[in-house]
Amino acid sequence: MVAPPPNLTVLSGRVLARGPHEALPGWDAVTLAVEHTAAVPGVRDLVSPNLPAPGAGSGLPELVVAVRPELLGDAGPGWHLTVRAKRTPNGPMAEQHPGPDDLVVAPPSGAG
């Protein structure tokens, strides 16, 4: 498969599942119920136009995103994640080294 052109999309939603990524050693596969997407100025958005149909459980599109585990901390199902991701031959992949405002991980409401 040919690599897609430079692209980046902001994805935000609730984590449904998290585990090791099958194709990318050292990365986690995060299943995200996507609540919101946004274009990153000056870069093509190749992720949101290709979102799957809404999932049966959440009624939202569900997308598996590769994320470096050290960026996620203790995040798991129910947590909220906002991340900038690009479309790759292995599926959506979060930035390896996001800026301080480009990755947000928050526990479920009422937790803590």
C-alpha positions as CSV (number, residue, x, y, z in Angstrom):
1,M,0.0,0.0,0.0
2,V,1.2,3.5,-0.8
3,A,1.6,5.9,2.1
4,P,-1.0,8.6,2.2
5,P,0.1,12.3,1.8
6,P,0.8,14.4,4.8
7,N,-2.3,14.6,6.9
8,L,-3.5,15.2,10.4
9,T,-6.9,15.2,12.2
10,V,-8.0,16.0,15.7
11,L,-10.1,13.1,17.1
12,S,-11.9,13.3,20.4
13,G,-14.1,10.8,22.2
14,R,-14.5,8.1,24.8
15,V,-12.1,5.2,25.1
16,L,-14.0,1.9,24.6
17,A,-11.0,-0.5,24.8
18,R,-7.2,-0.5,25.0
19,G,-4.6,-3.1,24.3
20,P,-1.4,-3.8,22.4
21,H,-1.5,-2.9,18.7
22,E,-1.2,-6.1,16.5
23,A,0.8,-4.5,13.7
24,L,2.8,-1.8,15.6
25,P,5.0,-3.1,18.4
26,G,5.4,-0.6,21.2
27,W,2.0,1.0,20.4
28,D,-1.4,0.5,21.9
29,A,-4.6,0.1,19.9
30,V,-7.2,2.4,21.4
31,T,-10.8,1.9,20.3
32,L,-12.4,5.3,20.4
33,A,-16.1,6.3,20.2
34,V,-15.5,9.4,18.1
35,E,-17.5,12.3,19.4
36,H,-15.8,15.1,17.5
37,T,-13.3,15.6,14.7
38,A,-11.6,18.8,13.5
39,A,-9.2,19.6,10.7
40,V,-5.7,20.8,11.6
41,P,-5.1,24.1,9.7
42,G,-2.8,23.7,6.7
43,V,-2.9,19.9,6.6
44,R,-5.3,17.5,4.9
45,D,-7.9,15.6,6.9
46,L,-7.8,12.0,5.7
47,V,-9.3,10.5,8.8
48,S,-12.7,12.0,9.4
49,P,-14.0,11.4,5.8
50,N,-13.2,7.7,6.3
51,L,-14.9,7.2,9.7
52,P,-16.9,3.9,9.9
53,A,-20.6,3.9,10.4
54,P,-21.7,4.4,14.0
55,G,-21.1,1.5,16.3
56,A,-24.1,-0.5,17.7
57,G,-23.2,0.2,21.4
58,S,-22.5,3.9,21.5
59,G,-24.3,5.2,18.4
60,L,-21.0,6.9,17.5
61,P,-18.4,6.0,14.9
62,E,-15.8,3.6,16.5
63,L,-12.2,3.9,15.4
64,V,-9.0,2.1,16.4
65,V,-6.2,4.6,16.8
66,A,-2.5,3.6,17.5
67,V,-1.2,5.6,20.5
68,R,2.1,5.3,22.3
69,P,1.3,3.8,25.7
70,E,3.4,6.2,27.7
71,L,1.1,9.1,26.4
72,L,-2.0,7.4,27.8
73,G,-0.9,6.7,31.4
74,D,-3.6,4.8,33.2
75,A,-6.3,5.6,30.6
76,G,-8.8,2.9,29.9
77,P,-12.4,2.3,29.0
78,G,-14.5,5.3,30.0
79,W,-11.7,7.8,29.8
80,H,-11.8,10.7,27.3
81,L,-9.1,11.2,24.8
82,T,-8.3,14.0,22.4
83,V,-5.5,13.3,20.0
84,R,-4.1,14.4,16.7
85,A,-3.8,11.4,14.3
86,K,-2.8,10.8,10.8
87,R,-4.0,8.1,8.4
88,T,-1.3,5.5,7.7
89,P,-1.2,2.1,6.0
90,N,-1.7,0.6,9.5
91,G,-4.7,2.8,10.3
92,P,-5.0,6.0,12.2
93,M,-1.9,6.8,14.2
94,A,-1.5,9.4,16.9
95,E,1.5,11.8,16.8
96,Q,4.5,10.3,18.5
97,H,5.5,13.5,20.2
98,P,2.4,15.7,20.5
99,G,2.6,19.3,21.7
100,P,1.4,20.0,25.2
101,D,-2.1,21.0,24.0
102,D,-2.4,18.4,21.3
103,L,-3.1,15.4,23.5
104,V,-5.6,15.4,26.4
105,V,-6.4,12.3,28.5
106,A,-9.1,12.8,31.1
107,P,-10.6,10.3,33.6
108,P,-14.4,9.5,33.4
109,S,-16.6,12.2,35.0
110,G,-16.9,11.7,38.7
111,A,-13.7,9.7,38.9
112,G,-10.8,10.6,41.2
